Amino acid sequence: MTLAFLGDAVFELLVRESLVSQGNRPSKQLHQLAVGKVCAVAQSQAYGLLEEQLNQEELAILKRGRNAHPGHLPKHADPADYRRATGVEALFGYLYLKGELPRILELYHFLQACWSGQN
């Protein structure tokens, strides 16, 4: 799905920017921390957190992305996690194309707050 392709880049950029703003770290550590937030499992968990925060239009995009049929599934990813992660990426791609940067940041900061509450 094209929205997820773009949303993957948007989401990863937000994660990387957030990590860099937390202070200087070795690049290997930055990479490991970023992977922990952009992997299918983490984005699948983000799906569940975001559902209640979305309006009807955004929720429809999230579900449309989740229900899209991927060309392939990575061998190491659970299919359900991968599909939910695709929904999150589609949502971020959609909001980016609409020029909704404030909404993207609002949702991302919500996720950050949830993640920091889990640590």
Steps between C-alpha positions, in 0.01 A plus 500: 500500500642836392386687811687253720814536287503873568379468858784263583749776416303764690473282810867403493604864462294593807660218700851597390442870571369415845800280580752760382330771706547289815877546486814374337528122472708264289339433162469127573296575811284751309435238234403234756263739677344609169445141387319434828243767413459443126480120498169329423444399865540856630284648224237232562487612863476861378196396295315400817600821677395723211158350428328697775674827404384519139208663327286295261701596190831410663360176640381402152853553362653301788266208429543528124876474545461205734273319254718560194647186352879527504699358214703301751540448872844504663593156631578634846179702546170379638240561224257673739771732634619577150148591383435728799840663448404564139185673627706734719736578215206565266351744752825696530543503122145622450536778754831603344347524152216710642756738651379421851835536677343626826279189512794272420696654787202479734458128433872431517535688831207300634685180409819630661311570822359147495843350432667694779224389737588138418868540587 
